Amino acid sequence: MTVETSPLPKKKRPFFLRRGPMENIATALIALGFLMLFQPFALVLYTWSLVTLLAGTLMFIVVSKFPE
């Protein structure tokens, strides 16, 4: 008599702990900060562009350390 055991199903991590989607969000933040920096229309966007760029860069550095 043989007992078959199935491997345990992988538990999915919450969205904010997955590497792939969070890297995409960080990249989008960096791109948004870049666009905000080089647009000539709104001073408010220009003012917050560096903060947005830095937040996206910091987020990318942290998220890139997450496991696959």
PDB file of N, CA, C and O in Angstrom, chain B, residues numbered from 101:
ATOM      1  N   MET B 101       0.855  -1.176   0.000  1.00  0.00           N
ATOM      2  CA  MET B 101       0.000   0.000   0.000  1.00  0.00           C
ATOM      3  C   MET B 101       0.898   1.236   0.000  1.00  0.00           C
ATOM      4  O   MET B 101       1.772   1.383   0.855  1.00  0.00           O
ATOM      5  N   THR B 102       0.670   2.123  -0.973  1.00  0.00           N
ATOM      6  CA  THR B 102       1.476   3.323  -1.110  1.00  0.00           C
ATOM      7  C   THR B 102       0.612   4.549  -0.827  1.00  0.00           C
ATOM      8  O   THR B 102      -0.521   4.667  -1.295  1.00  0.00           O
ATOM      9  N   VAL B 103       1.181   5.433  -0.061  1.00  0.00           N
ATOM     10  CA  VAL B 103       0.472   6.680   0.225  1.00  0.00           C
ATOM     11  C   VAL B 103       1.140   7.784  -0.580  1.00  0.00           C
ATOM     12  O   VAL B 103       2.335   8.043  -0.434  1.00  0.00           O
ATOM     13  N   GLU B 104       0.359   8.421  -1.420  1.00  0.00           N
ATOM     14  CA  GLU B 104       0.907   9.509  -2.228  1.00  0.00           C
ATOM     15  C   GLU B 104       0.734  10.820  -1.471  1.00  0.00           C
ATOM     16  O   GLU B 104      -0.346  11.146  -0.976  1.00  0.00           O
ATOM     17  N   THR B 105       1.816  11.544  -1.400  1.00  0.00           N
ATOM     18  CA  THR B 105       1.741  12.854  -0.755  1.00  0.00           C
ATOM     19  C   THR B 105       1.976  13.918  -1.809  1.00  0.00           C
ATOM     20  O   THR B 105       2.885  13.812  -2.632  1.00  0.00           O
ATOM     21  N   SER B 106       1.177  14.900  -1.770  1.00  0.00           N
ATOM     22  CA  SER B 106       1.360  15.998  -2.713  1.00  0.00           C
ATOM     23  C   SER B 106       2.161  17.093  -2.015  1.00  0.00           C
ATOM     24  O   SER B 106       2.033  17.293  -0.807  1.00  0.00           O
ATOM     25  N   PRO B 107       2.983  17.798  -2.783  1.00  0.00           N
ATOM     26  CA  PRO B 107       3.737  18.886  -2.163  1.00  0.00           C
ATOM     27  C   PRO B 107       2.785  19.984  -1.685  1.00  0.00           C
ATOM     28  O   PRO B 107       1.714  20.200  -2.252  1.00  0.00           O
ATOM     29  N   LEU B 108       3.203  20.650  -0.650  1.00  0.00           N
ATOM     30  CA  LEU B 108       2.372  21.724  -0.124  1.00  0.00           C
ATOM     31  C   LEU B 108       2.263  22.839  -1.156  1.00  0.00           C
ATOM     32  O   LEU B 108       3.250  23.193  -1.801  1.00  0.00           O
ATOM     33  N   PRO B 109       1.081  23.382  -1.310  1.00  0.00           N
ATOM     34  CA  PRO B 109       0.942  24.484  -2.276  1.00  0.00           C
ATOM     35  C   PRO B 109       1.691  25.719  -1.777  1.00  0.00           C
ATOM     36  O   PRO B 109       1.715  26.015  -0.582  1.00  0.00           O
ATOM     37  N   LYS B 110       2.296  26.426  -2.723  1.00  0.00           N
ATOM     38  CA  LYS B 110       3.011  27.647  -2.359  1.00  0.00           C
ATOM     39  C   LYS B 110       2.013  28.714  -1.955  1.00  0.00           C
ATOM     40  O   LYS B 110       1.023  28.957  -2.646  1.00  0.00           O
ATOM     41  N   LYS B 111       2.287  29.343  -0.828  1.00  0.00           N
ATOM     42  CA  LYS B 111       1.427  30.441  -0.417  1.00  0.00           C
ATOM     43  C   LYS B 111       1.869  31.688  -1.169  1.00  0.00           C
ATOM     44  O   LYS B 111       3.056  32.008  -1.223  1.00  0.00           O
ATOM     45  N   LYS B 112       0.910  32.378  -1.740  1.00  0.00           N
ATOM     46  CA  LYS B 112       1.232  33.617  -2.444  1.00  0.00           C
ATOM     47  C   LYS B 112       1.464  34.721  -1.427  1.00  0.00           C
ATOM     48  O   LYS B 112       0.730  34.858  -0.448  1.00  0.00           O
ATOM     49  N   ARG B 113       2.490  35.492  -1.682  1.00  0.00           N
ATOM     50  CA  ARG B 113       2.770  36.629  -0.816  1.00  0.00           C
ATOM     51  C   ARG B 113       1.785  37.745  -1.124  1.00  0.00           C
ATOM     52  O   ARG B 113       1.240  37.814  -2.225  1.00  0.00           O
ATOM     53  N   PRO B 114       1.558  38.617  -0.152  1.00  0.00           N
ATOM     54  CA  PRO B 114       0.720  39.787  -0.446  1.00  0.00           C
ATOM     55  C   PRO B 114       1.342  40.625  -1.560  1.00  0.00           C
ATOM     56  O   PRO B 114       2.547  40.559  -1.802  1.00  0.00           O
ATOM     57  N   PHE B 115       0.518  41.400  -2.223  1.00  0.00           N
ATOM     58  CA  PHE B 115       0.960  42.179  -3.382  1.00  0.00           C
ATOM     59  C   PHE B 115       2.150  43.071  -3.043  1.00  0.00           C
ATOM     60  O   PHE B 115       3.078  43.187  -3.843  1.00  0.00           O
ATOM     61  N   PHE B 116       2.136  43.702  -1.872  1.00  0.00           N
ATOM     62  CA  PHE B 116       3.195  44.647  -1.531  1.00  0.00           C
ATOM     63  C   PHE B 116       4.490  43.964  -1.118  1.00  0.00           C
ATOM     64  O   PHE B 116       5.476  44.647  -0.840  1.00  0.00           O
ATOM     65  N   LEU B 117       4.515  42.640  -1.069  1.00  0.00           N
ATOM     66  CA  LEU B 117       5.752  41.917  -0.764  1.00  0.00           C
ATOM     67  C   LEU B 117       6.276  41.129  -1.963  1.00  0.00           C
ATOM     68  O   LEU B 117       7.239  40.374  -1.827  1.00  0.00           O
ATOM     69  N   ARG B 118       5.667  41.291  -3.118  1.00  0.00           N
ATOM     70  CA  ARG B 118       6.148  40.603  -4.322  1.00  0.00           C
ATOM     71  C   ARG B 118       7.121  41.501  -5.064  1.00  0.00           C
ATOM     72  O   ARG B 118       6.898  42.703  -5.213  1.00  0.00           O
ATOM     73  N   ARG B 119       8.199  40.895  -5.522  1.00  0.00           N
ATOM     74  CA  ARG B 119       9.269  41.663  -6.152  1.00  0.00           C
ATOM     75  C   ARG B 119       8.862  42.261  -7.496  1.00  0.00           C
ATOM     76  O   ARG B 119       9.077  43.451  -7.730  1.00  0.00           O
ATOM     77  N   GLY B 120       8.289  41.469  -8.366  1.00  0.00           N
ATOM     78  CA  GLY B 120       7.981  41.913  -9.722  1.00  0.00           C
ATOM     79  C   GLY B 120       7.069  43.126  -9.785  1.00  0.00           C
ATOM     80  O   GLY B 120       7.439  44.142 -10.373  1.00  0.00           O
ATOM     81  N   PRO B 121       5.881  43.043  -9.190  1.00  0.00           N
ATOM     82  CA  PRO B 121       4.979  44.204  -9.269  1.00  0.00           C
ATOM     83  C   PRO B 121       5.539  45.445  -8.575  1.00  0.00           C
ATOM     84  O   PRO B 121       5.337  46.563  -9.049  1.00  0.00           O
ATOM     85  N   MET B 122       6.229  45.259  -7.471  1.00  0.00           N
ATOM     86  CA  MET B 122       6.757  46.413  -6.753  1.00  0.00           C
ATOM     87  C   MET B 122       7.912  47.066  -7.508  1.00  0.00           C
ATOM     88  O   MET B 122       8.080  48.283  -7.442  1.00  0.00           O
ATOM     89  N   GLU B 123       8.707  46.275  -8.222  1.00  0.00           N
ATOM     90  CA  GLU B 123       9.753  46.864  -9.068  1.00  0.00           C
ATOM     91  C   GLU B 123       9.123  47.686 -10.190  1.00  0.00           C
ATOM     92  O   GLU B 123       9.640  48.741 -10.559  1.00  0.00           O
ATOM     93  N   ASN B 124       8.011  47.203 -10.728  1.00  0.00           N
ATOM     94  CA  ASN B 124       7.324  47.958 -11.778  1.00  0.00           C
ATOM     95  C   ASN B 124       6.774  49.275 -11.239  1.00  0.00           C
ATOM     96  O   ASN B 124       6.848  50.300 -11.917  1.00  0.00           O
ATOM     97  N   ILE B 125       6.232  49.257 -10.044  1.00  0.00           N
ATOM     98  CA  ILE B 125       5.718  50.485  -9.433  1.00  0.00           C
ATOM     99  C   ILE B 125       6.855  51.455  -9.165  1.00  0.00           C
ATOM    100  O   ILE B 125       6.719  52.654  -9.406  1.00  0.00           O
ATOM    101  N   ALA B 126       7.986  50.938  -8.664  1.00  0.00           N
ATOM    102  CA  ALA B 126       9.140  51.802  -8.404  1.00  0.00           C
ATOM    103  C   ALA B 126       9.667  52.419  -9.694  1.00  0.00           C
ATOM    104  O   ALA B 126      10.025  53.596  -9.719  1.00  0.00           O
ATOM    105  N   THR B 127       9.715  51.638 -10.755  1.00  0.00           N
ATOM    106  CA  THR B 127      10.165  52.154 -12.047  1.00  0.00           C
ATOM    107  C   THR B 127       9.210  53.224 -12.567  1.00  0.00           C
ATOM    108  O   THR B 127       9.647  54.225 -13.135  1.00  0.00           O
ATOM    109  N   ALA B 128       7.924  53.018 -12.376  1.00  0.00           N
ATOM    110  CA  ALA B 128       6.936  54.017 -12.794  1.00  0.00           C
ATOM    111  C   ALA B 128       7.107  55.308 -11.985  1.00  0.00           C
ATOM    112  O   ALA B 128       6.958  56.400 -12.532  1.00  0.00           O
ATOM    113  N   LEU B 129       7.415  55.195 -10.699  1.00  0.00           N
ATOM    114  CA  LEU B 129       7.656  56.390  -9.878  1.00  0.00           C
ATOM    115  C   LEU B 129       8.878  57.155 -10.366  1.00  0.00           C
ATOM    116  O   LEU B 129       8.866  58.385 -10.415  1.00  0.00           O
ATOM    117  N   ILE B 130       9.919  56.437 -10.721  1.00  0.00           N
ATOM    118  CA  ILE B 130      11.124  57.088 -11.239  1.00  0.00           C
ATOM    119  C   ILE B 130      10.799  57.809 -12.556  1.00  0.00           C
ATOM    120  O   ILE B 130      11.215  58.949 -12.764  1.00  0.00           O
ATOM    121  N   ALA B 131      10.068  57.150 -13.424  1.00  0.00           N
ATOM    122  CA  ALA B 131       9.688  57.772 -14.700  1.00  0.00           C
ATOM    123  C   ALA B 131       8.795  58.991 -14.477  1.00  0.00           C
ATOM    124  O   ALA B 131       8.943  60.006 -15.159  1.00  0.00           O
ATOM    125  N   LEU B 132       7.871  58.890 -13.526  1.00  0.00           N
ATOM    126  CA  LEU B 132       6.998  60.028 -13.221  1.00  0.00           C
ATOM    127  C   LEU B 132       7.811  61.208 -12.696  1.00  0.00           C
ATOM    128  O   LEU B 132       7.571  62.352 -13.084  1.00  0.00           O
ATOM    129  N   GLY B 133       8.771  60.933 -11.814  1.00  0.00           N
ATOM    130  CA  GLY B 133       9.624  62.005 -11.303  1.00  0.00           C
ATOM    131  C   GLY B 133      10.444  62.647 -12.409  1.00  0.00           C
ATOM    132  O   GLY B 133      10.643  63.862 -12.412  1.00  0.00           O
ATOM    133  N   PHE B 134      10.917  61.844 -13.340  1.00  0.00           N
ATOM    134  CA  PHE B 134      11.679  62.368 -14.480  1.00  0.00           C
ATOM    135  C   PHE B 134      10.814  63.273 -15.341  1.00  0.00           C
ATOM    136  O   PHE B 134      11.242  64.355 -15.743  1.00  0.00           O
ATOM    137  N   LEU B 135       9.588  62.824 -15.624  1.00  0.00           N
ATOM    138  CA  LEU B 135       8.675  63.648 -16.425  1.00  0.00           C
ATOM    139  C   LEU B 135       8.305  64.936 -15.693  1.00  0.00           C
ATOM    140  O   LEU B 135       8.197  65.996 -16.311  1.00  0.00           O
ATOM    141  N   MET B 136       8.113  64.845 -14.389  1.00  0.00           N
ATOM    142  CA  MET B 136       7.790  66.035 -13.599  1.00  0.00           C
ATOM    143  C   MET B 136       8.949  67.034 -13.628  1.00  0.00           C
ATOM    144  O   MET B 136       8.734  68.246 -13.605  1.00  0.00           O
ATOM    145  N   LEU B 137      10.152  66.525 -13.679  1.00  0.00           N
ATOM    146  CA  LEU B 137      11.332  67.389 -13.664  1.00  0.00           C
ATOM    147  C   LEU B 137      11.473  68.182 -14.961  1.00  0.00           C
ATOM    148  O   LEU B 137      11.910  69.332 -14.935  1.00  0.00           O
ATOM    149  N   PHE B 138      11.112  67.582 -16.087  1.00  0.00           N
ATOM    150  CA  PHE B 138      11.344  68.210 -17.382  1.00  0.00           C
ATOM    151  C   PHE B 138      10.105  68.788 -18.053  1.00  0.00           C
ATOM    152  O   PHE B 138      10.125  69.071 -19.251  1.00  0.00           O
ATOM    153  N   GLN B 139       9.035  68.964 -17.300  1.00  0.00           N
ATOM    154  CA  GLN B 139       7.854  69.597 -17.887  1.00  0.00           C
ATOM    155  C   GLN B 139       7.914  71.103 -17.601  1.00  0.00           C
ATOM    156  O   GLN B 139       8.380  71.508 -16.536  1.00  0.00           O
ATOM    157  N   PRO B 140       7.454  71.924 -18.529  1.00  0.00           N
ATOM    158  CA  PRO B 140       7.583  73.379 -18.363  1.00  0.00           C
ATOM    159  C   PRO B 140       6.314  74.082 -17.872  1.00  0.00           C
ATOM    160  O   PRO B 140       6.255  75.311 -17.902  1.00  0.00           O
ATOM    161  N   PHE B 141       5.299  73.337 -17.420  1.00  0.00           N
ATOM    162  CA  PHE B 141       4.000  73.955 -17.188  1.00  0.00           C
ATOM    163  C   PHE B 141       3.699  74.288 -15.729  1.00  0.00           C
ATOM    164  O   PHE B 141       3.242  75.394 -15.442  1.00  0.00           O
ATOM    165  N   ALA B 142       3.938  73.375 -14.811  1.00  0.00           N
ATOM    166  CA  ALA B 142       3.493  73.563 -13.435  1.00  0.00           C
ATOM    167  C   ALA B 142       4.682  73.549 -12.481  1.00  0.00           C
ATOM    168  O   ALA B 142       5.453  72.590 -12.442  1.00  0.00           O
ATOM    169  N   LEU B 143       4.815  74.610 -11.725  1.00  0.00           N
ATOM    170  CA  LEU B 143       5.911  74.726 -10.776  1.00  0.00           C
ATOM    171  C   LEU B 143       5.767  73.703  -9.644  1.00  0.00           C
ATOM    172  O   LEU B 143       6.766  73.225  -9.106  1.00  0.00           O
ATOM    173  N   VAL B 144       4.534  73.372  -9.288  1.00  0.00           N
ATOM    174  CA  VAL B 144       4.308  72.395  -8.213  1.00  0.00           C
ATOM    175  C   VAL B 144       4.868  71.030  -8.603  1.00  0.00           C
ATOM    176  O   VAL B 144       5.491  70.354  -7.785  1.00  0.00           O
ATOM    177  N   LEU B 145       4.646  70.628  -9.851  1.00  0.00           N
ATOM    178  CA  LEU B 145       5.185  69.339 -10.308  1.00  0.00           C
ATOM    179  C   LEU B 145       6.710  69.360 -10.290  1.00  0.00           C
ATOM    180  O   LEU B 145       7.345  68.388  -9.882  1.00  0.00           O
ATOM    181  N   TYR B 146       7.286  70.459 -10.729  1.00  0.00           N
ATOM    182  CA  TYR B 146       8.746  70.586 -10.717  1.00  0.00           C
ATOM    183  C   TYR B 146       9.276  70.533  -9.285  1.00  0.00           C
ATOM    184  O   TYR B 146      10.320  69.936  -9.024  1.00  0.00           O
ATOM    185  N   THR B 147       8.556  71.156  -8.368  1.00  0.00           N
ATOM    186  CA  THR B 147       8.989  71.202  -6.976  1.00  0.00           C
ATOM    187  C   THR B 147       9.050  69.802  -6.364  1.00  0.00           C
ATOM    188  O   THR B 147       9.979  69.491  -5.619  1.00  0.00           O
ATOM    189  N   TRP B 148       8.077  68.968  -6.672  1.00  0.00           N
ATOM    190  CA  TRP B 148       8.013  67.626  -6.091  1.00  0.00           C
ATOM    191  C   TRP B 148       8.730  66.557  -6.921  1.00  0.00           C
ATOM    192  O   TRP B 148       8.717  65.383  -6.550  1.00  0.00           O
ATOM    193  N   SER B 149       9.347  66.940  -8.021  1.00  0.00           N
ATOM    194  CA  SER B 149       9.969  65.948  -8.900  1.00  0.00           C
ATOM    195  C   SER B 149      11.146  65.240  -8.248  1.00  0.00           C
ATOM    196  O   SER B 149      11.284  64.023  -8.379  1.00  0.00           O
ATOM    197  N   LEU B 150      11.985  65.973  -7.557  1.00  0.00           N
ATOM    198  CA  LEU B 150      13.152  65.340  -6.926  1.00  0.00           C
ATOM    199  C   LEU B 150      12.728  64.374  -5.827  1.00  0.00           C
ATOM    200  O   LEU B 150      13.306  63.296  -5.685  1.00  0.00           O
ATOM    201  N   VAL B 151      11.729  64.756  -5.058  1.00  0.00           N
ATOM    202  CA  VAL B 151      11.220  63.868  -4.001  1.00  0.00           C
ATOM    203  C   VAL B 151      10.664  62.589  -4.607  1.00  0.00           C
ATOM    204  O   VAL B 151      10.882  61.500  -4.076  1.00  0.00           O
ATOM    205  N   THR B 152       9.945  62.717  -5.717  1.00  0.00           N
ATOM    206  CA  THR B 152       9.374  61.553  -6.393  1.00  0.00           C
ATOM    207  C   THR B 152      10.468  60.660  -6.958  1.00  0.00           C
ATOM    208  O   THR B 152      10.396  59.436  -6.840  1.00  0.00           O
ATOM    209  N   LEU B 153      11.482  61.266  -7.573  1.00  0.00           N
ATOM    210  CA  LEU B 153      12.609  60.490  -8.090  1.00  0.00           C
ATOM    211  C   LEU B 153      13.330  59.730  -6.973  1.00  0.00           C
ATOM    212  O   LEU B 153      13.643  58.548  -7.117  1.00  0.00           O
ATOM    213  N   LEU B 154      13.584  60.411  -5.877  1.00  0.00           N
ATOM    214  CA  LEU B 154      14.284  59.772  -4.765  1.00  0.00           C
ATOM    215  C   LEU B 154      13.444  58.666  -4.126  1.00  0.00           C
ATOM    216  O   LEU B 154      13.979  57.622  -3.754  1.00  0.00           O
ATOM    217  N   ALA B 155      12.149  58.886  -3.998  1.00  0.00           N
ATOM    218  CA  ALA B 155      11.275  57.855  -3.433  1.00  0.00           C
ATOM    219  C   ALA B 155      11.254  56.615  -4.325  1.00  0.00           C
ATOM    220  O   ALA B 155      11.322  55.490  -3.829  1.00  0.00           O
ATOM    221  N   GLY B 156      11.161  56.817  -5.627  1.00  0.00           N
ATOM    222  CA  GLY B 156      11.176  55.683  -6.547  1.00  0.00           C
ATOM    223  C   GLY B 156      12.498  54.939  -6.527  1.00  0.00           C
ATOM    224  O   GLY B 156      12.525  53.710  -6.587  1.00  0.00           O
ATOM    225  N   THR B 157      13.594  55.680  -6.445  1.00  0.00           N
ATOM    226  CA  THR B 157      14.917  55.047  -6.402  1.00  0.00           C
ATOM    227  C   THR B 157      15.102  54.259  -5.115  1.00  0.00           C
ATOM    228  O   THR B 157      15.579  53.124  -5.143  1.00  0.00           O
ATOM    229  N   LEU B 158      14.733  54.844  -4.006  1.00  0.00           N
ATOM    230  CA  LEU B 158      14.841  54.152  -2.720  1.00  0.00           C
ATOM    231  C   LEU B 158      13.958  52.915  -2.695  1.00  0.00           C
ATOM    232  O   LEU B 158      14.369  51.858  -2.215  1.00  0.00           O
ATOM    233  N   MET B 159      12.751  53.049  -3.211  1.00  0.00           N
ATOM    234  CA  MET B 159      11.837  51.910  -3.272  1.00  0.00           C
ATOM    235  C   MET B 159      12.408  50.798  -4.142  1.00  0.00           C
ATOM    236  O   MET B 159      12.305  49.624  -3.787  1.00  0.00           O
ATOM    237  N   PHE B 160      13.007  51.149  -5.276  1.00  0.00           N
ATOM    238  CA  PHE B 160      13.588  50.139  -6.157  1.00  0.00           C
ATOM    239  C   PHE B 160      14.745  49.419  -5.472  1.00  0.00           C
ATOM    240  O   PHE B 160      14.879  48.202  -5.602  1.00  0.00           O
ATOM    241  N   ILE B 161      15.578  50.155  -4.749  1.00  0.00           N
ATOM    242  CA  ILE B 161      16.709  49.538  -4.055  1.00  0.00           C
ATOM    243  C   ILE B 161      16.215  48.554  -3.004  1.00  0.00           C
ATOM    244  O   ILE B 161      16.739  47.446  -2.895  1.00  0.00           O
ATOM    245  N   VAL B 162      15.216  48.948  -2.234  1.00  0.00           N
ATOM    246  CA  VAL B 162      14.686  48.061  -1.181  1.00  0.00           C
ATOM    247  C   VAL B 162      13.987  46.853  -1.784  1.00  0.00           C
ATOM    248  O   VAL B 162      14.209  45.725  -1.344  1.00  0.00           O
ATOM    249  N   VAL B 163      13.152  47.076  -2.776  1.00  0.00           N
ATOM    250  CA  VAL B 163      12.357  45.992  -3.362  1.00  0.00           C
ATOM    251  C   VAL B 163      13.235  44.999  -4.118  1.00  0.00           C
ATOM    252  O   VAL B 163      12.906  43.814  -4.187  1.00  0.00           O
ATOM    253  N   SER B 164      14.334  45.461  -4.678  1.00  0.00           N
ATOM    254  CA  SER B 164      15.195  44.544  -5.421  1.00  0.00           C
ATOM    255  C   SER B 164      15.862  43.513  -4.515  1.00  0.00           C
ATOM    256  O   SER B 164      16.429  42.536  -5.004  1.00  0.00           O
ATOM    257  N   LYS B 165      15.799  43.717  -3.225  1.00  0.00           N
ATOM    258  CA  LYS B 165      16.353  42.746  -2.276  1.00  0.00           C
ATOM    259  C   LYS B 165      15.340  41.665  -1.900  1.00  0.00           C
ATOM    260  O   LYS B 165      15.703  40.676  -1.264  1.00  0.00           O
ATOM    261  N   PHE B 166      14.071  41.842  -2.286  1.00  0.00           N
ATOM    262  CA  PHE B 166      13.036  40.847  -1.986  1.00  0.00           C
ATOM    263  C   PHE B 166      13.328  39.561  -2.735  1.00  0.00           C
ATOM    264  O   PHE B 166      13.900  39.600  -3.824  1.00  0.00           O
ATOM    265  N   PRO B 167      12.944  38.413  -2.167  1.00  0.00           N
ATOM    266  CA  PRO B 167      13.108  37.153  -2.911  1.00  0.00           C
ATOM    267  C   PRO B 167      12.162  37.095  -4.099  1.00  0.00           C
ATOM    268  O   PRO B 167      11.135  37.774  -4.120  1.00  0.00           O
ATOM    269  N   GLU B 168      12.510  36.286  -5.082  1.00  0.00           N
ATOM    270  CA  GLU B 168      11.677  36.142  -6.285  1.00  0.00           C
ATOM    271  C   GLU B 168      10.312  35.606  -5.942  1.00  0.00           C
ATOM    272  O   GLU B 168       9.480  35.422  -6.831  1.00  0.00           O
TER     273      GLU B 168
END
